[in-house]
Every structure is written in structure tokens, then in C-alpha cells.
Amino acid sequence: MACEPLAGKRMLKITERKTKKDWAYFLEDIGAQYKSAEKITLVMDNLNTHTRIIL
């Protein structure tokens, strides 16, 4: 999911897996929404790092 809160926009893409190719295609989709932009700033959260550490 990608969101632009100040503009009230949200993009969602559901895929069977979470592969690098899926991510790259999603970034292309985002880029297509902002063709006239000189720069797109992404703030990302890697959900795979949100695991509990047991010592």
C-alpha cells in the first residue's frame, strides 16, 4: 500500500507473493501516477523486521 495523506490518495496492490519483482512493478505503478514530478520521495517501512527478539 502507498498513501499520500495530504492529497487523500491511497494505492493498493495485492500479489500472491512479496517478491522483488512485485515491488518493482508497484514502484512503476506509483511512478506512473506522478509522471510530471521531478522527484518522488518514498518513506518505507519494512514489515519483515517487526518480529519479537527472544534472548
N, C-alpha and C positions, 0 to 999 in steps of 0.2 A: 504494500500500500504506500502511496505517496500522497502527501497533502500539502496544500498551500492555504494555511488557516486564514490569512488576511483577505484572500480572494474568495474563500469559501469553496475551494476546489478540492476534490479528492479523486485519486486514480487507484483502481484496484485491478489486480491481475492474478487469477488463480491458475496454478500449474500443478501437474501431477507430482513433480519433484521440485526441489530448490537447487537447481544446478547453476553453474556459472553462465551457461548459455541462456537460461531463463532470465537471469539477472541482466545480462547484456541486452536481451530483447526488450526487457522492461525499461531499461535506460533509454533505448532508442525510442520507445513509445513516449517517454517523458520529453525527450528532445524534440520530437515531432510536434508536441503541443506548444513549444516555445521557439519556433523556427527563427523568429526575428530577434531573439535575445542574443546579446554578445557573450553573456556569461550566465551559467546556471550554477547555483550553489546548492550542494546536497548536504544535508545533515542526516547521518545514518546511524542506526542502532543495530548492532549485530546480536540478534536474539539467541544465537547458539552459544553465546558466552554467559548467559544468565542461568547458570547452574550452581547448585549449592556445593561448597567445598567442604569435604569431610576430612578432618586431620586425624 
